[in-house]
């Protein structure tokens, strides 16, 4: 099944954080992997979930 790509807002909603936090993580390279599609950043949901699963508890 093909899943839709997520925007930074979708990622923020999924993780329960402000969208500016997602942009901040991207800026310093510590967040889930995203790719530029034209002028937009998009995320694969399974990669966001894998990134989240790989975090040490209590540390982001």
N, CA, C and O atoms as a DFTB+ gen file, in Angstrom:
240 C
 N C O
     1  1       0.836      -1.180       0.000
     2  2       0.000       0.000       0.000
     3  2       0.882       1.245       0.000
     4  3       1.850       1.319       0.758
     5  1       0.563       2.205      -0.828
     6  2       1.291       3.459      -0.878
     7  2       0.666       4.422       0.127
     8  3      -0.547       4.633       0.140
     9  1       1.522       5.000       0.966
    10  2       1.050       5.975       1.945
    11  2       1.450       7.363       1.482
    12  3       2.484       7.539       0.837
    13  1       0.641       8.328       1.808
    14  2       0.962       9.706       1.456
    15  2       2.189      10.177       2.220
    16  3       2.451       9.727       3.335
    17  1       2.930      11.080       1.614
    18  2       4.050      11.708       2.297
    19  2       3.513      12.712       3.306
    20  3       2.422      13.256       3.135
    21  1       4.282      12.952       4.350
    22  2       3.881      13.892       5.398
    23  2       4.587      15.221       5.227
    24  3       5.743      15.273       4.806
    25  1       3.900      16.271       5.548
    26  2       4.485      17.614       5.611
    27  2       5.095      17.789       7.009
    28  3       4.857      16.962       7.890
    29  1       5.875      18.852       7.222
    30  2       6.371      19.119       8.575
    31  2       5.234      19.262       9.593
    32  3       5.388      18.880      10.753
    33  1       4.109      19.805       9.167
    34  2       2.961      19.925      10.070
    35  2       2.418      18.556      10.456
    36  3       2.047      18.336      11.609
    37  1       2.368      17.638       9.502
    38  2       1.916      16.275       9.794
    39  2       2.855      15.593      10.789
    40  3       2.406      14.911      11.711
    41  1       4.160      15.781      10.595
    42  2       5.147      15.197      11.506
    43  2       4.971      15.782      12.908
    44  3       4.984      15.053      13.900
    45  1       4.808      17.094      12.978
    46  2       4.616      17.750      14.274
    47  2       3.358      17.230      14.965
    48  3       3.375      16.971      16.169
    49  1       2.274      17.075      14.218
    50  2       1.031      16.549      14.788
    51  2       1.223      15.123      15.298
    52  3       0.765      14.785      16.390
    53  1       1.891      14.297      14.519
    54  2       2.127      12.900      14.901
    55  2       2.944      12.814      16.191
    56  3       2.648      12.007      17.073
    57  1       3.977      13.659      16.288
    58  2       4.868      13.613      17.445
    59  2       4.378      14.466      18.611
    60  3       4.895      14.349      19.722
    61  1       3.396      15.311      18.371
    62  2       2.870      16.160      19.434
    63  2       3.807      17.279      19.840
    64  3       3.903      17.632      21.015
    65  1       4.505      17.838      18.845
    66  2       5.434      18.943      19.092
    67  2       5.072      20.105      18.163
    68  3       4.384      19.901      17.163
    69  1       5.526      21.319      18.484
    70  2       5.295      22.441      17.562
    71  2       6.019      22.232      16.227
    72  3       7.084      21.617      16.182
    73  1       5.442      22.738      15.163
    74  2       6.053      22.583      13.843
    75  2       7.433      23.237      13.795
    76  3       8.310      22.769      13.068
    77  1       7.636      24.306      14.554
    78  2       8.965      24.945      14.589
    79  2      10.030      24.009      15.160
    80  3      11.206      24.122      14.812
    81  1       9.627      23.095      16.026
    82  2      10.562      22.100      16.549
    83  2      11.034      21.176      15.434
    84  3      12.216      20.839      15.363
    85  1      10.123      20.770      14.570
    86  2      10.476      19.908      13.434
    87  2      11.458      20.633      12.519
    88  3      12.444      20.045      12.074
    89  1      11.190      21.916      12.235
    90  2      12.117      22.694      11.406
    91  2      13.469      22.852      12.097
    92  3      14.509      22.797      11.440
    93  1      13.465      23.044      13.399
    94  2      14.716      23.164      14.149
    95  2      15.533      21.883      14.095
    96  3      16.748      21.928      13.907
    97  1      14.873      20.740      14.259
    98  2      15.574      19.458      14.157
    99  2      16.196      19.299      12.780
   100  3      17.329      18.836      12.649
   101  1      15.441      19.689      11.746
   102  2      15.963      19.557      10.378
   103  2      17.195      20.433      10.190
   104  3      18.169      20.029       9.555
   105  1      17.138      21.632      10.746
   106  2      18.247      22.579      10.595
   107  2      19.545      22.038      11.191
   108  3      20.619      22.230      10.621
   109  1      19.447      21.362      12.333
   110  2      20.658      20.842      12.987
   111  2      20.922      19.376      12.656
   112  3      21.925      18.812      13.094
   113  1      20.026      18.756      11.885
   114  2      20.235      17.384      11.437
   115  2      19.927      16.316      12.470
   116  3      20.465      15.211      12.394
   117  1      19.066      16.628      13.442
   118  2      18.798      15.639      14.484
   119  2      17.408      15.011      14.393
   120  3      17.088      14.119      15.179
   121  1      16.585      15.456      13.457
   122  2      15.219      14.961      13.364
   123  2      15.078      13.820      12.378
   124  3      16.070      13.290      11.877
   125  1      13.849      13.448      12.106
   126  2      13.600      12.388      11.132
   127  2      14.051      12.831       9.735
   128  3      14.048      14.022       9.424
   129  1      14.436      11.869       8.901
   130  2      14.909      12.237       7.558
   131  2      13.772      12.761       6.687
   132  3      12.714      12.141       6.581
   133  1      14.009      13.897       6.077
   134  2      13.046      14.496       5.163
   135  2      13.728      14.804       3.843
   136  3      14.953      14.888       3.766
   137  1      12.932      14.969       2.825
   138  2      13.471      15.286       1.493
   139  2      12.740      16.478       0.920
   140  3      11.547      16.677       1.148
   141  1      13.489      17.264       0.171
   142  2      12.880      18.402      -0.509
   143  2      12.197      17.905      -1.780
   144  3      12.757      17.115      -2.541
   145  1      10.987      18.382      -1.985
   146  2      10.233      18.137      -3.212
   147  2       9.882      19.528      -3.716
   148  3       8.913      20.141      -3.268
   149  1      10.686      20.016      -4.653
   150  2      10.551      21.407      -5.059
   151  2      10.943      22.289      -3.882
   152  3      12.043      22.162      -3.345
   153  1      10.049      23.175      -3.485
   154  2      10.362      24.047      -2.357
   155  2       9.798      23.510      -1.041
   156  3       9.877      24.184      -0.014
   157  1       9.236      22.316      -1.067
   158  2       8.605      21.734       0.115
   159  2       9.449      20.604       0.688
   160  3      10.198      19.950      -0.036
   161  1       9.323      20.380       1.994
   162  2       9.963      19.244       2.656
   163  2       8.880      18.209       2.914
   164  3       7.794      18.534       3.393
   165  1       9.188      16.962       2.591
   166  2       8.238      15.873       2.814
   167  2       8.947      14.715       3.517
   168  3      10.148      14.501       3.359
   169  1       8.163      13.986       4.291
   170  2       8.671      12.881       5.095
   171  2       7.901      11.611       4.774
   172  3       6.694      11.659       4.536
   173  1       8.600      10.461       4.767
   174  2       7.939       9.176       4.641
   175  2       7.494       8.764       6.039
   176  3       8.315       8.718       6.955
   177  1       6.209       8.464       6.218
   178  2       5.718       8.116       7.557
   179  2       6.493       6.982       8.222
   180  3       6.755       7.041       9.424
   181  1       6.864       5.947       7.459
   182  2       7.588       4.835       8.070
   183  2       8.971       5.255       8.557
   184  3       9.468       4.701       9.538
   185  1       9.608       6.229       7.890
   186  2      10.909       6.713       8.344
   187  2      10.772       7.569       9.595
   188  3      11.641       7.536      10.466
   189  1       9.690       8.335       9.692
   190  2       9.442       9.126      10.904
   191  2       9.215       8.180      12.076
   192  3       9.758       8.393      13.159
   193  1       8.413       7.135      11.867
   194  2       8.145       6.164      12.923
   195  2       9.412       5.423      13.331
   196  3       9.630       5.184      14.518
   197  1      10.254       5.056      12.359
   198  2      11.516       4.377      12.666
   199  2      12.450       5.302      13.444
   200  3      13.116       4.862      14.381
   201  1      12.502       6.576      13.065
   202  2      13.323       7.542      13.786
   203  2      12.843       7.648      15.226
   204  3      13.650       7.639      16.156
   205  1      11.532       7.749      15.411
   206  2      10.964       7.847      16.752
   207  2      11.267       6.597      17.571
   208  3      11.645       6.695      18.738
   209  1      11.103       5.430      16.968
   210  2      11.387       4.167      17.669
   211  2      12.842       4.050      18.065
   212  3      13.164       3.380      19.046
   213  1      13.730       4.694      17.316
   214  2      15.158       4.616      17.585
   215  2      15.654       5.589      18.650
   216  3      16.815       5.527      19.054
   217  1      14.791       6.479      19.102
   218  2      15.205       7.437      20.128
   219  2      15.387       6.752      21.470
   220  3      14.657       5.822      21.811
   221  1      16.358       7.218      22.220
   222  2      16.500       6.757      23.598
   223  2      15.373       7.386      24.399
   224  3      15.016       8.541      24.166
   225  1      14.820       6.656      25.321
   226  2      13.694       7.157      26.096
   227  2      14.078       8.440      26.840
   228  3      15.081       8.487      27.552
   229  1      13.259       9.472      26.658
   230  2      13.468      10.736      27.365
   231  2      14.467      11.669      26.709
   232  3      14.722      12.759      27.222
   233  1      15.043      11.259      25.574
   234  2      16.044      12.099      24.905
   235  2      15.594      12.330      23.466
   236  3      15.297      11.387      22.733
   237  1      15.549      13.602      23.078
   238  2      15.244      13.920      21.672
   239  2      16.370      14.766      21.140
   240  3      16.347      15.163      19.975
